[in-house]
Amino acid sequence: MPTNLTLTPGQRSALYEQVRLHVSAISDLWLALERNHDYETAKRLGREVSEDFRLLDDLGWYPNDRRPEFELTIPVEDLTRILGRLRSEADGGLNPTGAERESKEQEERVELGLRRARDVCDDLLAGLANGGPR
């Protein structure tokens, strides 16, 4: 059953950036599969990228999509899993493991985007848990 959740452009923007960031690491799937022969990791990454593509179908593929709202049509159970993963990834990005950023300005911009994605995921997950859109 679809969620019947509708996102604002601001919510969409935060999720879009988080999904785009995750999809940009698609080369990790190839490395796991071909170079490292780590088939479990490749399988997990393949499923995650597939979910990202599905979410992009609802969010729109263009960075500056000008629609006034964005309806999510992904079934509740699937969307809950996807948002949980995106939220976890955003939270993990806020707690870097020592990776240096090019500049303080870039670091602040990245952290703001990660916080926005985490907060949107939290709001949507709370709405899903309460049985309806928020």
N, CA, C and O atoms as a GROMACS GRO file, in nm:
protein
  536
    1MET      N    1   0.084  -0.117   0.000
    1MET     CA    2   0.000   0.000   0.000
    1MET      C    3   0.089   0.124   0.000
    1MET      O    4   0.182   0.133   0.080
    2PRO      N    5   0.063   0.221  -0.090
    2PRO     CA    6   0.142   0.344  -0.092
    2PRO      C    7   0.124   0.423   0.037
    2PRO      O    8   0.028   0.403   0.111
    3THR      N    9   0.218   0.513   0.063
    3THR     CA   10   0.218   0.588   0.188
    3THR      C   11   0.122   0.705   0.189
    3THR      O   12   0.071   0.741   0.295
    4ASN      N   13   0.095   0.764   0.075
    4ASN     CA   14   0.016   0.888   0.066
    4ASN      C   15   0.084   1.003   0.138
    4ASN      O   16   0.016   1.094   0.185
    5LEU      N   17   0.216   1.000   0.148
    5LEU     CA   18   0.292   1.111   0.204
    5LEU      C   19   0.325   1.209   0.092
    5LEU      O   20   0.359   1.169  -0.019
    6THR      N   21   0.314   1.335   0.122
    6THR     CA   22   0.350   1.440   0.027
    6THR      C   23   0.456   1.527   0.091
    6THR      O   24   0.441   1.573   0.204
    7LEU      N   25   0.564   1.550   0.018
    7LEU     CA   26   0.676   1.628   0.069
    7LEU      C   27   0.669   1.771   0.016
    7LEU      O   28   0.621   1.796  -0.094
    8THR      N   29   0.719   1.862   0.097
    8THR     CA   30   0.738   2.000   0.052
    8THR      C   31   0.865   2.005  -0.032
    8THR      O   32   0.946   1.911  -0.027
    9PRO      N   33   0.885   2.111  -0.108
    9PRO     CA   34   1.011   2.123  -0.182
    9PRO      C   35   1.134   2.119  -0.090
    9PRO      O   36   1.236   2.063  -0.128
   10GLY      N   37   1.125   2.177   0.030
   10GLY     CA   38   1.239   2.173   0.123
   10GLY      C   39   1.270   2.032   0.171
   10GLY      O   40   1.386   1.993   0.180
   11GLN      N   41   1.165   1.956   0.204
   11GLN     CA   42   1.185   1.816   0.245
   11GLN      C   43   1.243   1.736   0.130
   11GLN      O   44   1.335   1.655   0.148
   12ARG      N   45   1.189   1.759   0.012
   12ARG     CA   46   1.236   1.687  -0.106
   12ARG      C   47   1.384   1.717  -0.130
   12ARG      O   48   1.462   1.626  -0.160
   13SER      N   49   1.422   1.843  -0.118
   13SER     CA   50   1.560   1.883  -0.142
   13SER      C   51   1.656   1.811  -0.048
   13SER      O   52   1.761   1.764  -0.090
   14ALA      N   53   1.619   1.802   0.080
   14ALA     CA   54   1.705   1.735   0.178
   14ALA      C   55   1.720   1.587   0.145
   14ALA      O   56   1.831   1.534   0.149
   15LEU      N   57   1.609   1.520   0.113
   15LEU     CA   58   1.617   1.377   0.079
   15LEU      C   59   1.690   1.357  -0.053
   15LEU      O   60   1.770   1.264  -0.066
   16TYR      N   61   1.663   1.442  -0.151
   16TYR     CA   62   1.728   1.431  -0.282
   16TYR      C   63   1.879   1.434  -0.267
   16TYR      O   64   1.950   1.353  -0.326
   17GLU      N   65   1.929   1.529  -0.187
   17GLU     CA   66   2.074   1.540  -0.170
   17GLU      C   67   2.131   1.418  -0.100
   17GLU      O   68   2.240   1.372  -0.136
   18GLN      N   69   2.061   1.364  -0.003
   18GLN     CA   70   2.109   1.245   0.068
   18GLN      C   71   2.111   1.124  -0.026
   18GLN      O   72   2.206   1.046  -0.024
   19VAL      N   73   2.007   1.108  -0.107
   19VAL     CA   74   2.001   0.997  -0.202
   19VAL      C   75   2.110   1.013  -0.308
   19VAL      O   76   2.178   0.917  -0.343
   20ARG      N   77   2.126   1.135  -0.359
   20ARG     CA   78   2.228   1.162  -0.460
   20ARG      C   79   2.367   1.128  -0.406
   20ARG      O   80   2.450   1.072  -0.477
   21LEU      N   81   2.390   1.164  -0.282
   21LEU     CA   82   2.519   1.134  -0.219
   21LEU      C   83   2.542   0.983  -0.212
   21LEU      O   84   2.652   0.936  -0.242
   22HIS      N   85   2.439   0.908  -0.175
   22HIS     CA   86   2.454   0.763  -0.165
   22HIS      C   87   2.475   0.699  -0.303
   22HIS      O   88   2.559   0.611  -0.318
   23VAL      N   89   2.398   0.743  -0.401
   23VAL     CA   90   2.410   0.686  -0.536
   23VAL      C   91   2.548   0.713  -0.596
   23VAL      O   92   2.598   0.634  -0.676
   24SER      N   93   2.608   0.824  -0.557
   24SER     CA   94   2.740   0.857  -0.613
   24SER      C   95   2.846   0.755  -0.573
   24SER      O   96   2.953   0.751  -0.633
   25ALA      N   97   2.817   0.674  -0.474
   25ALA     CA   98   2.912   0.571  -0.430
   25ALA      C   99   2.885   0.437  -0.498
   25ALA      O  100   2.925   0.332  -0.447
   26ILE      N  101   2.819   0.439  -0.612
   26ILE     CA  102   2.783   0.314  -0.682
   26ILE      C  103   2.908   0.234  -0.721
   26ILE      O  104   2.901   0.112  -0.737
   27SER      N  105   3.020   0.300  -0.735
   27SER     CA  106   3.144   0.228  -0.769
   27SER      C  107   3.182   0.130  -0.658
   27SER      O  108   3.253   0.032  -0.684
   28ASP      N  109   3.137   0.156  -0.535
   28ASP     CA  110   3.164   0.062  -0.426
   28ASP      C  111   3.102  -0.074  -0.454
   28ASP      O  112   3.157  -0.177  -0.417
   29LEU      N  113   2.987  -0.074  -0.520
   29LEU     CA  114   2.921  -0.200  -0.556
   29LEU      C  115   3.011  -0.279  -0.652
   29LEU      O  116   3.031  -0.399  -0.633
   30TRP      N  117   3.063  -0.211  -0.752
   30TRP     CA  118   3.151  -0.278  -0.848
   30TRP      C  119   3.275  -0.332  -0.778
   30TRP      O  120   3.317  -0.445  -0.803
   31LEU      N  121   3.333  -0.252  -0.689
   31LEU     CA  122   3.453  -0.298  -0.617
   31LEU      C  123   3.423  -0.422  -0.533
   31LEU      O  124   3.501  -0.517  -0.532
   32ALA      N  125   3.311  -0.420  -0.464
   32ALA     CA  126   3.275  -0.535  -0.380
   32ALA      C  127   3.254  -0.659  -0.466
   32ALA      O  128   3.295  -0.768  -0.428
   33LEU      N  129   3.189  -0.642  -0.579
   33LEU     CA  130   3.155  -0.755  -0.664
   33LEU      C  131   3.275  -0.809  -0.742
   33LEU      O  132   3.304  -0.928  -0.739
   34GLU      N  133   3.344  -0.721  -0.811
   34GLU     CA  134   3.447  -0.764  -0.904
   34GLU      C  135   3.587  -0.775  -0.843
   34GLU      O  136   3.658  -0.872  -0.867
   35ARG      N  137   3.625  -0.678  -0.766
   35ARG     CA  138   3.762  -0.678  -0.714
   35ARG      C  139   3.774  -0.758  -0.585
   35ARG      O  140   3.867  -0.837  -0.569
   36ASN      N  141   3.681  -0.737  -0.494
   36ASN     CA  142   3.692  -0.800  -0.362
   36ASN      C  143   3.615  -0.931  -0.349
   36ASN      O  144   3.634  -1.005  -0.253
   37HIS      N  145   3.530  -0.961  -0.445
   37HIS     CA  146   3.447  -1.082  -0.442
   37HIS      C  147   3.369  -1.092  -0.312
   37HIS      O  148   3.349  -1.200  -0.258
   38ASP      N  149   3.325  -0.976  -0.263
   38ASP     CA  150   3.246  -0.967  -0.141
   38ASP      C  151   3.099  -0.960  -0.184
   38ASP      O  152   3.040  -0.852  -0.194
   39TYR      N  153   3.043  -1.076  -0.210
   39TYR     CA  154   2.911  -1.084  -0.271
   39TYR      C  155   2.799  -1.037  -0.178
   39TYR      O  156   2.698  -0.985  -0.225
   40GLU      N  157   2.815  -1.055  -0.049
   40GLU     CA  158   2.712  -1.008   0.045
   40GLU      C  159   2.706  -0.855   0.046
   40GLU      O  160   2.598  -0.797   0.045
   41THR      N  161   2.822  -0.792   0.048
   41THR     CA  162   2.825  -0.646   0.043
   41THR      C  163   2.770  -0.596  -0.090
   41THR      O  164   2.694  -0.500  -0.093
   42ALA      N  165   2.809  -0.661  -0.199
   42ALA     CA  166   2.758  -0.621  -0.331
   42ALA      C  167   2.606  -0.635  -0.337
   42ALA      O  168   2.538  -0.549  -0.393
   43LYS      N  169   2.555  -0.742  -0.282
   43LYS     CA  170   2.410  -0.764  -0.280
   43LYS      C  171   2.340  -0.654  -0.200
   43LYS      O  172   2.239  -0.600  -0.245
   44ARG      N  173   2.393  -0.620  -0.083
   44ARG     CA  174   2.335  -0.514   0.001
   44ARG      C  175   2.338  -0.380  -0.072
   44ARG      O  176   2.238  -0.308  -0.076
   45LEU      N  177   2.454  -0.347  -0.129
   45LEU     CA  178   2.467  -0.220  -0.199
   45LEU      C  179   2.375  -0.214  -0.321
   45LEU      O  180   2.319  -0.109  -0.352
   46GLY      N  181   2.362  -0.326  -0.390
   46GLY     CA  182   2.271  -0.331  -0.505
   46GLY      C  183   2.127  -0.304  -0.465
   46GLY      O  184   2.056  -0.231  -0.534
   47ARG      N  185   2.086  -0.362  -0.355
   47ARG     CA  186   1.949  -0.338  -0.306
   47ARG      C  187   1.931  -0.192  -0.265
   47ARG      O  188   1.829  -0.131  -0.295
   48GLU      N  189   2.031  -0.137  -0.197
   48GLU     CA  190   2.022   0.003  -0.154
   48GLU      C  191   2.014   0.098  -0.273
   48GLU      O  192   1.933   0.190  -0.273
   49VAL      N  193   2.097   0.075  -0.373
   49VAL     CA  194   2.094   0.161  -0.492
   49VAL      C  195   1.961   0.147  -0.565
   49VAL      O  196   1.906   0.245  -0.615
   50SER      N  197   1.909   0.026  -0.570
   50SER     CA  198   1.778   0.003  -0.630
   50SER      C  199   1.670   0.082  -0.557
   50SER      O  200   1.583   0.142  -0.620
   51GLU      N  201   1.677   0.082  -0.423
   51GLU     CA  202   1.582   0.160  -0.344
   51GLU      C  203   1.599   0.310  -0.370
   51GLU      O  204   1.501   0.384  -0.378
   52ASP      N  205   1.724   0.353  -0.382
   52ASP     CA  206   1.751   0.494  -0.411
   52ASP      C  207   1.689   0.534  -0.544
   52ASP      O  208   1.627   0.640  -0.556
   53PHE      N  209   1.706   0.450  -0.645
   53PHE     CA  210   1.648   0.480  -0.776
   53PHE      C  211   1.496   0.487  -0.768
   53PHE      O  212   1.434   0.572  -0.830
   54ARG      N  213   1.438   0.398  -0.691
   54ARG     CA  214   1.292   0.398  -0.675
   54ARG      C  215   1.245   0.527  -0.608
   54ARG      O  216   1.146   0.587  -0.649
   55LEU      N  217   1.318   0.571  -0.505
   55LEU     CA  218   1.283   0.695  -0.437
   55LEU      C  219   1.302   0.815  -0.531
   55LEU      O  220   1.222   0.909  -0.528
   56LEU      N  221   1.405   0.812  -0.614
   56LEU     CA  222   1.426   0.920  -0.710
   56LEU      C  223   1.311   0.929  -0.810
   56LEU      O  224   1.281   1.038  -0.861
   57ASP      N  225   1.246   0.817  -0.839
   57ASP     CA  226   1.128   0.822  -0.927
   57ASP      C  227   1.020   0.911  -0.867
   57ASP      O  228   0.951   0.982  -0.940
   58ASP      N  229   1.004   0.908  -0.735
   58ASP     CA  230   0.905   0.993  -0.668
   58ASP      C  231   0.957   1.135  -0.648
   58ASP      O  232   0.883   1.232  -0.665
   59LEU      N  233   1.084   1.148  -0.610
   59LEU     CA  234   1.141   1.279  -0.582
   59LEU      C  235   1.171   1.359  -0.708
   59LEU      O  236   1.180   1.482  -0.705
   60GLY      N  237   1.185   1.288  -0.818
   60GLY     CA  238   1.227   1.351  -0.943
   60GLY      C  239   1.378   1.341  -0.956
   60GLY      O  240   1.452   1.348  -0.857
   61TRP      N  241   1.422   1.324  -1.077
   61TRP     CA  242   1.565   1.303  -1.102
   61TRP      C  243   1.642   1.434  -1.118
   61TRP      O  244   1.764   1.436  -1.103
   62TYR      N  245   1.571   1.541  -1.149
   62TYR     CA  246   1.637   1.669  -1.173
   62TYR      C  247   1.660   1.743  -1.041
   62TYR      O  248   1.570   1.746  -0.957
   63PRO      N  249   1.778   1.801  -1.021
   63PRO     CA  250   1.807   1.866  -0.894
   63PRO      C  251   1.713   1.983  -0.863
   63PRO      O  252   1.682   2.008  -0.746
   64ASN      N  253   1.668   2.053  -0.962
   64ASN     CA  254   1.586   2.172  -0.941
   64ASN      C  255   1.441   2.150  -0.985
   64ASN      O  256   1.381   2.237  -1.048
   65ASP      N  257   1.387   2.037  -0.951
   65ASP     CA  258   1.246   2.008  -0.983
   65ASP      C  259   1.159   2.113  -0.915
   65ASP      O  260   1.169   2.133  -0.794
   66ARG      N  261   1.075   2.178  -0.989
   66ARG     CA  262   0.998   2.293  -0.939
   66ARG      C  263   0.854   2.260  -0.899
   66ARG      O  264   0.774   2.350  -0.879
   67ARG      N  265   0.822   2.131  -0.886
   67ARG     CA  266   0.686   2.098  -0.843
   67ARG      C  267   0.659   2.153  -0.703
   67ARG      O  268   0.752   2.164  -0.623
   68PRO      N  269   0.534   2.188  -0.674
   68PRO     CA  270   0.501   2.242  -0.542
   68PRO      C  271   0.494   2.136  -0.433
   68PRO      O  272   0.500   2.168  -0.314
   69GLU      N  273   0.482   2.010  -0.473
   69GLU     CA  274   0.479   1.900  -0.376
   69GLU      C  275   0.523   1.772  -0.445
   69GLU      O  276   0.521   1.761  -0.568
   70PHE      N  277   0.563   1.675  -0.362
   70PHE     CA  278   0.618   1.550  -0.413
   70PHE      C  279   0.552   1.434  -0.340
   70PHE      O  280   0.575   1.414  -0.221
   71GLU      N  281   0.471   1.359  -0.413
   71GLU     CA  282   0.400   1.246  -0.352
   71GLU      C  283   0.490   1.123  -0.351
   71GLU      O  284   0.549   1.086  -0.453
   72LEU      N  285   0.498   1.058  -0.235
   72LEU     CA  286   0.573   0.934  -0.223
   72LEU      C  287   0.477   0.818  -0.242
   72LEU      O  288   0.376   0.809  -0.173
   73THR      N  289   0.508   0.732  -0.335
   73THR     CA  290   0.420   0.620  -0.369
   73THR      C  291   0.475   0.486  -0.325
   73THR      O  292   0.416   0.382  -0.353
   74ILE      N  293   0.587   0.487  -0.257
   74ILE     CA  294   0.652   0.364  -0.211
   74ILE      C  295   0.571   0.306  -0.095
   74ILE      O  296   0.528   0.382  -0.008
   75PRO      N  297   0.548   0.176  -0.092
   75PRO     CA  298   0.476   0.115   0.021
   75PRO      C  299   0.540   0.150   0.155
   75PRO      O  300   0.662   0.164   0.166
   76VAL      N  301   0.456   0.162   0.256
   76VAL     CA  302   0.498   0.207   0.389
   76VAL      C  303   0.616   0.127   0.443
   76VAL      O  304   0.714   0.185   0.490
   77GLU      N  305   0.608  -0.004   0.437
   77GLU     CA  306   0.715  -0.088   0.492
   77GLU      C  307   0.848  -0.060   0.422
   77GLU      O  308   0.952  -0.048   0.487
   78ASP      N  309   0.845  -0.049   0.289
   78ASP     CA  310   0.967  -0.021   0.214
   78ASP      C  311   1.019   0.119   0.243
   78ASP      O  312   1.138   0.139   0.263
   79LEU      N  313   0.928   0.216   0.245
   79LEU     CA  314   0.969   0.354   0.271
   79LEU      C  315   1.028   0.368   0.411
   79LEU      O  316   1.125   0.442   0.430
   80THR      N  317   0.971   0.300   0.508
   80THR     CA  318   1.023   0.304   0.645
   80THR      C  319   1.167   0.252   0.647
   80THR      O  320   1.253   0.312   0.712
   81ARG      N  321   1.194   0.144   0.577
   81ARG     CA  322   1.330   0.088   0.571
   81ARG      C  323   1.425   0.186   0.500
   81ARG      O  324   1.537   0.208   0.547
   82ILE      N  325   1.381   0.242   0.389
   82ILE     CA  326   1.466   0.334   0.312
   82ILE      C  327   1.498   0.459   0.394
   82ILE      O  328   1.614   0.501   0.401
   83LEU      N  329   1.395   0.519   0.455
   83LEU     CA  330   1.417   0.639   0.535
   83LEU      C  331   1.505   0.610   0.656
   83LEU      O  332   1.587   0.694   0.694
   84GLY      N  333   1.490   0.493   0.715
   84GLY     CA  334   1.576   0.455   0.827
   84GLY      C  335   1.721   0.447   0.785
   84GLY      O  336   1.810   0.492   0.857
   85ARG      N  337   1.745   0.390   0.668
   85ARG     CA  338   1.883   0.381   0.616
   85ARG      C  339   1.938   0.519   0.585
   85ARG      O  340   2.051   0.551   0.623
   86LEU      N  341   1.859   0.602   0.516
   86LEU     CA  342   1.906   0.736   0.482
   86LEU      C  343   1.933   0.818   0.608
   86LEU      O  344   2.029   0.895   0.613
   87ARG      N  345   1.848   0.802   0.708
   87ARG     CA  346   1.866   0.874   0.833
   87ARG      C  347   1.995   0.830   0.902
   87ARG      O  348   2.071   0.913   0.951
   88SER      N  349   2.018   0.701   0.904
   88SER     CA  350   2.139   0.647   0.965
   88SER      C  351   2.264   0.696   0.891
   88SER      O  352   2.364   0.730   0.954
   89GLU      N  353   2.258   0.698   0.760
   89GLU     CA  354   2.372   0.746   0.681
   89GLU      C  355   2.398   0.894   0.706
   89GLU      O  356   2.513   0.936   0.717
   90ALA      N  357   2.291   0.973   0.716
   90ALA     CA  358   2.306   1.116   0.744
   90ALA      C  359   2.367   1.136   0.882
   90ALA      O  360   2.456   1.219   0.900
   91ASP      N  361   2.319   1.061   0.979
   91ASP     CA  362   2.371   1.072   1.115
   91ASP      C  363   2.517   1.030   1.119
   91ASP      O  364   2.598   1.094   1.187
   92GLY      N  365   2.552   0.924   1.048
   92GLY     CA  366   2.691   0.880   1.043
   92GLY      C  367   2.782   0.982   0.978
   92GLY      O  368   2.898   0.996   1.017
   93GLY      N  369   2.730   1.055   0.880
   93GLY     CA  370   2.809   1.159   0.816
   93GLY      C  371   2.833   1.278   0.906
   93GLY      O  372   2.928   1.353   0.886
   94LEU      N  373   2.746   1.296   1.005
   94LEU     CA  374   2.764   1.405   1.101
   94LEU      C  375   2.870   1.371   1.205
   94LEU      O  376   2.916   1.459   1.278
   95ASN      N  377   2.907   1.246   1.212
   95ASN     CA  378   3.009   1.201   1.306
   95ASN      C  379   3.124   1.139   1.228
   95ASN      O  380   3.147   1.019   1.237
   96PRO      N  381   3.198   1.222   1.152
   96PRO     CA  382   3.304   1.167   1.067
   96PRO      C  383   3.412   1.098   1.147
   96PRO      O  384   3.434   1.128   1.264
   97THR      N  385   3.478   1.005   1.082
   97THR     CA  386   3.582   0.925   1.147
   97THR      C  387   3.720   0.980   1.118
   97THR      O  388   3.816   0.903   1.104
   98GLY      N  389   3.732   1.110   1.108
   98GLY     CA  390   3.864   1.169   1.088
   98GLY      C  391   3.892   1.214   0.946
   98GLY      O  392   4.000   1.268   0.920
   99ALA      N  393   3.799   1.195   0.854
   99ALA     CA  394   3.821   1.240   0.717
   99ALA      C  395   3.826   1.392   0.715
   99ALA      O  396   3.740   1.458   0.773
  100GLU      N  397   3.924   1.448   0.649
  100GLU     CA  398   3.940   1.594   0.642
  100GLU      C  399   3.858   1.648   0.525
  100GLU      O  400   3.852   1.587   0.418
  101ARG      N  401   3.795   1.762   0.548
  101ARG     CA  402   3.721   1.831   0.443
  101ARG      C  403   3.812   1.938   0.384
  101ARG      O  404   3.909   1.980   0.447
  102GLU      N  405   3.781   1.982   0.262
  102GLU     CA  406   3.864   2.080   0.194
  102GLU      C  407   3.863   2.215   0.265
  102GLU      O  408   3.965   2.284   0.267
  103SER      N  409   3.751   2.254   0.322
  103SER     CA  410   3.743   2.384   0.387
  103SER      C  411   3.636   2.384   0.494
  103SER      O  412   3.547   2.298   0.496
  104LYS      N  413   3.645   2.480   0.583
  104LYS     CA  414   3.545   2.494   0.688
  104LYS      C  415   3.408   2.522   0.628
  104LYS      O  416   3.307   2.469   0.675
  105GLU      N  417   3.403   2.605   0.525
  105GLU     CA  418   3.276   2.638   0.458
  105GLU      C  419   3.212   2.513   0.398
  105GLU      O  420   3.092   2.493   0.411
  106GLN      N  421   3.292   2.431   0.332
  106GLN     CA  422   3.240   2.309   0.273
  106GLN      C  423   3.191   2.215   0.382
  106GLN      O  424   3.086   2.152   0.369
  107GLU      N  425   3.267   2.206   0.490
  107GLU     CA  426   3.228   2.119   0.602
  107GLU      C  427   3.094   2.163   0.660
  107GLU      O  428   3.008   2.080   0.687
  108GLU      N  429   3.077   2.292   0.678
  108GLU     CA  430   2.951   2.343   0.732
  108GLU      C  431   2.834   2.317   0.638
  108GLU      O  432   2.724   2.283   0.682
  109ARG      N  433   2.857   2.332   0.508
  109ARG     CA  434   2.752   2.307   0.408
  109ARG      C  435   2.711   2.160   0.407
  109ARG      O  436   2.593   2.127   0.402
  110VAL      N  437   2.810   2.072   0.414
  110VAL     CA  438   2.782   1.928   0.416
  110VAL      C  439   2.706   1.892   0.543
  110VAL      O  440   2.607   1.818   0.538
  111GLU      N  441   2.751   1.943   0.657
  111GLU     CA  442   2.684   1.911   0.784
  111GLU      C  443   2.541   1.963   0.787
  111GLU      O  444   2.452   1.895   0.839
  112LEU      N  445   2.517   2.082   0.732
  112LEU     CA  446   2.382   2.135   0.726
  112LEU      C  447   2.292   2.044   0.642
  112LEU      O  448   2.179   2.014   0.681
  113GLY      N  449   2.342   2.000   0.527
  113GLY     CA  450   2.265   1.909   0.442
  113GLY      C  451   2.235   1.777   0.511
  113GLY      O  452   2.124   1.725   0.499
  114LEU      N  453   2.333   1.724   0.582
  114LEU     CA  454   2.313   1.598   0.654
  114LEU      C  455   2.211   1.615   0.766
  114LEU      O  456   2.127   1.527   0.788
  115ARG      N  457   2.218   1.726   0.838
  115ARG     CA  458   2.119   1.752   0.944
  115ARG      C  459   1.979   1.764   0.887
  115ARG      O  460   1.883   1.710   0.942
  116ARG      N  461   1.966   1.835   0.776
  116ARG     CA  462   1.835   1.851   0.712
  116ARG      C  463   1.780   1.715   0.670
  116ARG      O  464   1.662   1.686   0.692
  117ALA      N  465   1.865   1.632   0.608
  117ALA     CA  466   1.819   1.498   0.565
  117ALA      C  467   1.778   1.414   0.686
  117ALA      O  468   1.675   1.347   0.682
  118ARG      N  469   1.858   1.418   0.791
  118ARG     CA  470   1.825   1.342   0.912
  118ARG      C  471   1.692   1.389   0.971
  118ARG      O  472   1.609   1.306   1.008
  119ASP      N  473   1.672   1.520   0.979
  119ASP     CA  474   1.550   1.574   1.037
  119ASP      C  475   1.426   1.539   0.954
  119ASP      O  476   1.321   1.507   1.009
  120VAL      N  477   1.439   1.545   0.821
  120VAL     CA  478   1.327   1.508   0.735
  120VAL      C  479   1.294   1.361   0.752
  120VAL      O  480   1.177   1.324   0.763
  121CYS      N  481   1.397   1.276   0.756
  121CYS     CA  482   1.373   1.133   0.777
  121CYS      C  483   1.305   1.110   0.911
  121CYS      O  484   1.211   1.031   0.920
  122ASP      N  485   1.350   1.179   1.016
  122ASP     CA  486   1.286   1.165   1.148
  122ASP      C  487   1.139   1.202   1.141
  122ASP      O  488   1.054   1.129   1.193
  123ASP      N  489   1.107   1.315   1.079
  123ASP     CA  490   0.968   1.359   1.068
  123ASP      C  491   0.883   1.259   0.991
  123ASP      O  492   0.772   1.225   1.033
  124LEU      N  493   0.935   1.212   0.878
  124LEU     CA  494   0.859   1.118   0.796
  124LEU      C  495   0.842   0.983   0.865
  124LEU      O  496   0.735   0.923   0.860
  125LEU      N  497   0.948   0.936   0.930
  125LEU     CA  498   0.938   0.809   1.002
  125LEU      C  499   0.838   0.819   1.117
  125LEU      O  500   0.763   0.725   1.142
  126ALA      N  501   0.836   0.933   1.186
  126ALA     CA  502   0.737   0.952   1.293
  126ALA      C  503   0.596   0.951   1.236
  126ALA      O  504   0.505   0.893   1.296
  127GLY      N  505   0.578   1.014   1.122
  127GLY     CA  506   0.446   1.013   1.058
  127GLY      C  507   0.404   0.874   1.016
  127GLY      O  508   0.288   0.836   1.033
  128LEU      N  509   0.496   0.797   0.963
  128LEU     CA  510   0.466   0.660   0.921
  128LEU      C  511   0.432   0.574   1.043
  128LEU      O  512   0.341   0.491   1.037
  129ALA      N  513   0.505   0.593   1.153
  129ALA     CA  514   0.482   0.515   1.274
  129ALA      C  515   0.346   0.548   1.335
  129ALA      O  516   0.284   0.462   1.399
  130ASN      N  517   0.300   0.670   1.315
  130ASN     CA  518   0.171   0.711   1.370
  130ASN      C  519   0.055   0.682   1.275
  130ASN      O  520  -0.059   0.721   1.302
  131GLY      N  521   0.085   0.613   1.165
  131GLY     CA  522  -0.021   0.568   1.077
  131GLY      C  523  -0.067   0.664   0.970
  131GLY      O  524  -0.170   0.641   0.908
  132GLY      N  525   0.006   0.770   0.948
  132GLY     CA  526  -0.038   0.862   0.844
  132GLY      C  527   0.063   0.969   0.815
  132GLY      O  528   0.165   0.980   0.882
  133PRO      N  529   0.033   1.049   0.713
  133PRO     CA  530   0.125   1.155   0.677
  133PRO      C  531   0.132   1.263   0.782
  133PRO      O  532   0.038   1.283   0.860
  134ARG      N  533   0.244   1.332   0.782
  134ARG     CA  534   0.264   1.446   0.873
  134ARG      C  535   0.268   1.572   0.792
  134ARG      O  536   0.284   1.681   0.848
   0.00000   0.00000   0.00000
